[in-house]
Amino acid sequence: MAKSRPVPTKKAAKKSSAPAKKVAKKFIYYFGKSRCDGRGDMKPLLGGKGANLAQMTFIGLPVPPGFTITTEVCTYYYENGKKFPPELTDELGKAIAFIEKETEKKLGDPAKPLLVSVRSGARDSMPGMMDTILNLGLNDRTVEGMAAATNNGRFAWDSYRRFIQMYGDVVMGVQKRHEHEHEPFDEVMDHLKHEVGVKEDTELTEVHLRELVARYKKLIKERTGKEFPNDPMDQLKGSIGAVFGSWMNDRAIVYRRKYRIPDEWGTAVNIQSMVFGNMGDDCATGVAFTRDPATGENVFYGEYLVNAQGEDVVAGVRTPKKVQEMADDPVIGPAYKELEKVRKTLEKNFGDVQDFEFTIENKKLYMLQTRNGKRTAVAYVKIAHDMVKQKLMTPEHAIRSGDPEAMNQLLQPVFDRTDYEQAKKSGRVLATGLPAGPGAAAGKVVFSASKAEQMAAAGEKVVLARIETSPEDLRGMIAAEGILTCRGGVSSHAALVARQMGKVCVAGAGDISIDYRAGTLSVDGIVMKEGDAISINGTTGEVFKGLIKTADSELKQVLVAKTLAPGDSELFKYYDFIMKLADKYRTLGLRTNADTPEQVENAVAFGAEGIGLCRTEHMFFEGDRIDAMREMILAESLEQRQAALKKLLPYQQGDFEGIFRALAGKPACIRFLDPPLHEFLPHDGKQQAELAKKLGISADKVAARVSELHEFNPMLGFRGCRLGIGYPEISEMQARAVFQAAAAVQKEGIKVKPEIMIPLVGFKRELDLQVEIVHRVAQEVIKATGQKIKYWVGTMIEVPRGALTADEIAQTAEFFSFGTNDLTQMCMGMSRDDSGSFLGRYQEEGILKANPFASIDVTGVGQLMKIAVERGRATRPDLKCGICGEHGGDPSSVMFCHSVGLNYVSCSPFRVPIARLAAAQAALKK
Amino acid sequence: MAKSRPVPTKKAAKKSSAPAKKVAKKFIYYFGKSRCDGRGDMKPLLGGKGANLAQMTFIGLPVPPGFTITTEVCTYYYENGKKFPPELTDELGKAIAFIEKETEKKLGDPAKPLLVSVRSGARDSMPGMMDTILNLGLNDRTVEGMAAATNNGRFAWDSYRRFIQMYGDVVMGVQKRHEHEHEPFDEVMDHLKHEVGVKEDTELTEVHLRELVARYKKLIKERTGKEFPNDPMDQLKGSIGAVFGSWMNDRAIVYRRKYRIPDEWGTAVNIQSMVFGNMGDDCATGVAFTRDPATGENVFYGEYLVNAQGEDVVAGVRTPKKVQEMADDPVIGPAYKELEKVRKTLEKNFGDVQDFEFTIENKKLYMLQTRNGKRTAVAYVKIAHDMVKQKLMTPEHAIRSGDPEAMNQLLQPVFDRTDYEQAKKSGRVLATGLPAGPGAAAGKVVFSASKAEQMAAAGEKVVLARIETSPEDLRGMIAAEGILTCRGGVSSHAALVARQMGKVCVAGAGDISIDYRAGTLSVDGIVMKEGDAISINGTTGEVFKGLIKTADSELKQVLVAKTLAPGDSELFKYYDFIMKLADKYRTLGLRTNADTPEQVENAVAFGAEGIGLCRTEHMFFEGDRIDAMREMILAESLEQRQAALKKLLPYQQGDFEGIFRALAGKPACIRFLDPPLHEFLPHDGKQQAELAKKLGISADKVAARVSELHEFNPMLGFRGCRLGIGYPEISEMQARAVFQAAAAVQKEGIKVKPEIMIPLVGFKRELDLQVEIVHRVAQEVIKATGQKIKYWVGTMIEVPRGALTADEIAQTAEFFSFGTNDLTQMCMGMSRDDSGSFLGRYQEEGILKANPFASIDVTGVGQLMKIAVERGRATRPDLKCGICGEHGGDPSSVMFCHSVGLNYVSCSPFRVPIARLAAAQAALKK
């Protein structure tokens, strides 16, 4: 969500960046009272954090002064063997001087030491993925100056040791060398604590901390052979390099892959003067949302810690207070009033819910960051509805800011009411934490991300339980049904990621303790081992022992089960508002891939305007049909085959009648038989023997036919229109079923719009041969029934040759539908079923940016689609073009379909809302 | 052969046809003494027969006057629902008047009846494929006139009854209705003969023939409800329609498909005044070649019959005399002298061996037809050599008139003629499959590769019979004399390997079934056991019971076996002359697909200028290597895999050394490992158990790995560069083997030109990752050996995506080689191994004009090749482009490769002469 922002206008964006490119490149943008170069719409150049810091500065909010090194420097850095542009050193000096002037402090000056933070800032926020350095500027001399200035030696030396630790870890690479090792800096501290006989970090005195600093430096020297740098400018350059370097760390790469952020975007680096929330009880630090990001309620939603640094809130070490409690704080109470004003200013100025960080230093409020708040899908629809109605958000932004994929969350199950009540009554509630990601999840509990991944890959449902999560747990979190943590608030890493991914999450369930080594979770004497069943309610925060059944979501109850009236659901109101808004903007048609009347009904409820793909082969598996189908395949003569087909005809006709009725006049694109015939035959001896008995032939004959139909590469074998060309009587039966059904339903006064789609066409003549049959049968049925039936014939474009000869094929085809599954397989030479063995590696190696079977490969497969549309329409200008591959429900593929001028996309019923929103976003893109 | 003729010039052709198109279309061209519109180079318009009749008329040879209706009328006829252009009737009248004036006879005039023949005449000769009508103009009145004029009533009535029979059959469609019925006209005649008590047709008197005519007419009326037309103009129009109609008869369509003649060409119709070779003993008719078409000897070669019609010679009812015998004929002897002159005139004027028909009517010689004579490959090389030396043929025509494909005939072992005829006569043909590897093989039948090896090692000649072959059978295939399979087409594994090795192969003999367990081959109740004698003819596809003697071809004795000195072979002299002539013209380079030094030597002897494809995987099957290969595949860690690869390295290096030496400085394009790994593992339990024992692991582990590697569509699975990306250590070993071999051979003073080819590339980044390894290893080896090695890296373009993104890929690739086998499979969505089940039907239905795995599908696959060449060279103008798919040895594909600007074609060693000639033809085409 919240990927772009509507204000200021694009023109402004162009104005501000274009000239910079033409003349010498400007690498650094300032933000401060005396000068503010950036604006909120310069995210590609300044990153999200940098652009918004500039914007906040620009509108007068209290932002500590600083500057942003552009993403172009990051690109330069990677394109030039990890070197900075030569001019940067000079610019950096000037920029530091700018901060020094604004703050009246000086980098490296013991008298008035300037300390800065160095933070990454990508175009899209990537929380926790990249490295950060705080307290930069401290060294053996400035630490004494800071101690004097703050009159707090312990604070100064604690800040110093934190800085050394961070710098040593991130910049100098002093990290644990084996998985089982302790963090080296932690180990040094633990030793010291043991020596001096204290338990908590906070018990360490200034003297202890001085000793700790010495030991940290020694550790760095031992491990790296290098001294910790005393020169602040050296510290600064090292830190900038480390932030750029972290753009390419594993975590960041995994994250970008998941969210399809291109590696080329790069990150900006923000250098900002430090403010301290941990200088005493008149200091605090906090994180807040302008509205509730889980439910969308219009309430101020946030938390803070007195006398703490920002990471203390996020890391969940101490449990923070709700932001509202600040009002009653005798020391920092006044700052709360200011915060409430900031909340309003932000929403008004940024046109969306903001997620911001603040620090109070000696009672004075500072804004450290703001960004559009990530939210659940429930919150998205409510916030969009409310803020549009309040005229705080433009309708365009309401559409643009949605994550189409997240619409799925609205359809995710909740707990079955009875089972849930039962579980509560029978005392199975283990604990209650914070409701950090709404929904219901149940499965086997696991305690490590790797285990979660591993078990999920084996098809198990798992709940990942961690003391607290860190970015390293990301893959495990993705794999799990739900996430449970013992520590951390609603702004903790777990909660944040869960919200973004629509994961069920209970955070900070403090009563629970987890022992990683023992592999247990215990609470109140109850001990659960890895693999034990657990259920969590992310809407209430409850944690249950055992499995609880799940039930339909509210939206599903309204639209699918129809057990709830639309008027009784608030959620439906918000959802419907967004969907109708989307319909206003989208120009792409919406269809569904459905084979049964039930599927059609669901899809229509979700907004489908017809069937884009009715797979007729699915109809041959039900009940007795499969016997007739097998009889047909085993037939040894045309007569036998026709006899078997005659049995199939009424079944198929009945199916089509049901579908036509359910569609009530909407078009139905019906694909003729596609899969290889052996898919219909039994492959084990016993079943073959049974079938032989049923058909009164020898088992050997069945086995022989199965082996005859065996293929080395069935995907490229005797299937698709090849079946209908080999056995025209099959196509004839199918055509007859379609037209007789159409005639019957039309007679009932219901409109029918059959579109007959011939699969796997690579040659015009293939289509011609099949279309000849269709026309002939149509005329026969029209004559026999007296019903005039309007119908269309077309083809799937799924073979590269079909795309390349689209001009010829369009002479016959009245429509094209892209079968992007097969088109992808053939264009890339990758079998979807077999690519599992290398796709992972391919994504890691950066060969593929996304799974090509989930998201269209625009560069390769996309070219074939473009070629086909262009050539097809050159022959037949009104050629209707759609897509019916799995990609039809993938947002980025929908964007591409819009851009190449398709008429519609078709996807599975439950993905229709996703496609609906994505189509609207596509229309708004240009 | 003999597809075009060099004289007259092309300019003339353009001149004569272009204006006709601009103004009103000219439908009819005259040939006669008073006017001759056509010329020999107007074949597209007048057909081969018509153009040559005109040319013969033009140069003064005695041709009965007539006219030609152009092929454009045929096209019009089919484009307008089988109707003639309206102007035709009028033009036809004028044309008949022209013949009447020239012959001083009149159509339908009983006094001086003009009789004409109506014959088809396509651009390329299609002997016997289309219909012919003779004696047109006879009716109840003219027959009497003819009787009077010739003073031979029996002759007149016999001509009449022949005409009615032909017309009734061809134009009015009186034909047998069931297969088991007699020809209806024959039946009527047989009845009459029985009634009047005669045995031979010739015994029928004029009176009998008059009765026969009456009965024929009755038959026509009964069968068609229509009267036999008396009006000669009606007869004429009916006959013209029938000839056009015969263009689309089954025979003609099948023929055109075989010789790749487009349906759109159409046929011309020739109407010519009749002359009679059957009016008495001063009449004769004959067929002759200006040289011997079987051996190429410069001797007059023909035969004739006295008192006969042309079809009597062809039909072989009476045994004709050698044309030389005519010299001694007291009556028509003088005509022989004239014929000898004609022979010289024809060769001089047409620049090639002519195959002509003549008739002597009352001692006067008439020329009825001439065309370039079809000939064997042996005759082709001798004739071309001789006639060029005699300055009778231009060198260009010598090249153009060859059939490249037929060059294969010069290389294949042959059956001993007598023994072969004997086997056919005695009914020893068991079945007929696809002629997949030309030549003759005989030996003991075996059903496993290991048995084949074992028996061959013991000095036995064996024929390996398999249901189908796989790479595991390779050694057995090498050991066998010939290969027989029950499944698979001309591009199946068996056929592919057979061609590359010049092995005799009959593939896909579907009537044969093989039972591996019983160790039998059975067909039609005949059961053969292992060790029984079998013979296969890879030129015809026949499979014989028992042994048929074989012999090595002369050319093979010179070039391969070297048992015959070049100077001792006349055939070699002619062959070498043509090949060197071809080299003068061709601009395409010639390479070979070879994996061993022996193959390289053969290919170089045939004219290869380097290796276009060295498949490294074949090297892993020999001896102990397969064990190390299997160990590598079964390795569970990088270390284990590297240990196994270390064992493979020296083998592979040794192979490359041998190849570099054999090439002696010619380039070697080496493809890295391509096939899916499971191809290297044993699939049956027993072998798996053996392997497990050898490697000291459990059989279950082997089985598990085999099943893990199983793929649904292996063609689109984990193979090609995906292997090297998944296991970079494999590519590293291969690169090391190449460079260490190169360094070693270079040290010996032999030049090396390694080109490393990465297979199955669809993404630039795939190539980048592999090329990185190659460069790194190259530097290591160069450093270690001190040998500077120049090498190239490139890729196969075989995935459609690779072709579509060729611009990106060419940034890294220094060369492209089209893997048209896979490119065809993917572009068309057709698995080569599985397409057998529908390719036949596809060719019958006119979807495919040729087998796309034999001849490049220019429309589809060709587009991808063009795109790749254009985009690749846009990035890298000097990009070297070649082809290494099987198509590289297919003449029409070679033409296409030339036209898209490839630098070279590569094919199996024994197809090099084919490609060599085809490349020269391609260069001469424009």
Interface residues (C-beta under 8 A of the other chain):
Chain A: E711 F712 N713 P714 M715 L716 G717 F718 G720 R722 I725 G726 L760 G762 F763 R765 E766 L769 E798 V799 P800 R801 L804 T805 D822 Q825 M826 C827 M828 G829 M830 S831 D833 D834 S835 S837 F838 R841 Y842 E845 G846 I847 L848 D857 T859 G860 V861 Q863 L864
Chain B: E711 F712 N713 P714 M715 L716 G717 F718 G720 R722 I725 G726 L760 G762 F763 R765 E766 L769 E798 V799 P800 R801 L804 T805 D822 Q825 M826 C827 M828 G829 M830 S831 D833 D834 S835 S837 F838 R841 Y842 E845 G846 I847 L848 D857 T859 G860 V861 Q863 L864
